[in-house]
Amino acid sequence: MTTNTHKIFRLNQTDVPKIVNVLCDSFFDYPVMRFVIDSEADYQHKLKILINFFVMARRYKEDS
């Protein structure tokens, strides 16, 4: 029998860029994102702004 050991740790403000990059990579080809961000021009930049907004909102919510 194998034992899975998972570590859970709280991320901090300095981890935000890494989190945003991972989520941008994950949702880049997601059809809903293509629908929400209706412009092909600067899609990658706009996606990063949107994902950063969600990450920071979550971060501030947990700080309260």
NULO-777524 format. One record per residue (C-alpha): x, y, z. Coordinates in steps of 0.001 Angstrom, whole numbers. Example, Ala and Ser with C-alpha at 12.3 -4.5 7.8 and 13.67 -1.06 7.14 Angstrom:
REM residues 2
[[12300 -4500 7800]]
[[13670 -1060 7140]]
REM end
This chain:
REM residues 64
[[0 0 0]]
[[1328 3417 -920]]
[[819 6413 1237]]
[[145 9720 -438]]
[[1496 12655 1447]]
[[207 16025 420]]
[[1386 19278 1827]]
[[-977 22180 2136]]
[[447 25610 2701]]
[[-828 29141 2473]]
[[429 31170 -439]]
[[1380 34767 85]]
[[1502 37970 -1948]]
[[4844 37123 -3565]]
[[3291 33963 -5050]]
[[580 35858 -6945]]
[[2465 36160 -10273]]
[[3129 32403 -10319]]
[[-503 31648 -9506]]
[[-1706 34000 -12238]]
[[639 32421 -14787]]
[[-524 28887 -13974]]
[[-4194 29872 -14204]]
[[-3632 31781 -17449]]
[[-1995 28708 -18961]]
[[-4863 26549 -17719]]
[[-7656 28747 -19054]]
[[-6009 30087 -22219]]
[[-8038 27896 -24602]]
[[-11120 27678 -22401]]
[[-14143 28599 -24555]]
[[-15796 30695 -21837]]
[[-12712 32899 -21574]]
[[-12742 33364 -25333]]
[[-16374 34434 -25023]]
[[-15840 36758 -22032]]
[[-12768 38357 -23557]]
[[-14340 39048 -26914]]
[[-11326 40639 -28549]]
[[-8569 38659 -30215]]
[[-6325 41701 -29940]]
[[-4272 41468 -26764]]
[[-6192 38368 -25643]]
[[-3264 37059 -23604]]
[[-2784 40414 -21854]]
[[-6508 40793 -21122]]
[[-6699 37230 -19812]]
[[-3829 37943 -17430]]
[[-5569 41088 -16157]]
[[-8823 39186 -15586]]
[[-7176 36246 -13821]]
[[-5087 38622 -11700]]
[[-8289 40388 -10664]]
[[-9831 37090 -9512]]
[[-6695 36026 -7637]]
[[-6349 39374 -5867]]
[[-10043 39457 -4964]]
[[-9652 36047 -3379]]
[[-6473 37147 -1618]]
[[-8095 40277 -167]]
[[-11173 38325 890]]
[[-9031 35930 2927]]
[[-7157 38837 4524]]
[[-10353 40356 5935]]
REM end
